[in-house]
Amino acid sequence: MLTFLRRLFVVLLPVACFALLLLPVRELMGQDGHGAQAIGLFLGGLAALALAEGLLFRYWLLPRLGDAIGERVYGGSYLPEEDALVCLVARVRETQERALLPELERMVRSQSGRLRGWLELARVQQDIFKDARAAADAMREGAGHVSGKEDRALLLVRAAQLCEGELHAPDEARSLYAEAAKRYPRTVYGRRAAEKAEA
């Protein structure tokens, strides 16, 4: 709930700033000879609002929405009491104890054909321990173990996205995109990788 409220606050913050901008615009509109200035200020504020919201949606909300959808489609839906992996991930998130990380890694490797394990491990390394390199390496390793071609391509593309973004390693990202495109050309993620590799 707190995460939702925080995201809602961030999304509405530019709208609140725009609303505050309307106060001086309204005053200028009431003064003779300042109509053009008021309209210019209004249009500038509107453009800034559209840009801010567009960037928020493109680079902040949509990736998280994509992760949530991917988790539902590829990860399955489990209750913590039914799944040891989900239970352990919940403990790591709650306590943020790095000492639990080796246990999580062992569990993921013991179920190495399971996509959800690699996704959860990478997410914990990135979100909780702020280690994007370990997250990318985990997804790259997982791509060699999961059984489905679509799952392998997904992990390679996710690793490439981390290299491209947080790790600022464009050559490594291109290599991962090219690998996914070459090995899994008929998958959704393989085709997406091909587009990125050619760009």
Secondary structure, DSSP 8 states (H G I E B T S, - for coil): -HHHHHHHHHHHHHHHHHHHHHHHHHHHHTSTT-HHHHHHHHHHHHHHHHHHHHHHIIIIIHHHHHHHHHIIIII----GGG-HHHHHHHHHHHH--GGGHHHHHHHHHHTTT-HHHHHHHHHIIIIIT--HHHHHHHHHHHTTT-S-HHHHHHHHHHHHHHHHTTT--HHHHHHHHHHHHHH-TTSHHHHHHHHHHH-
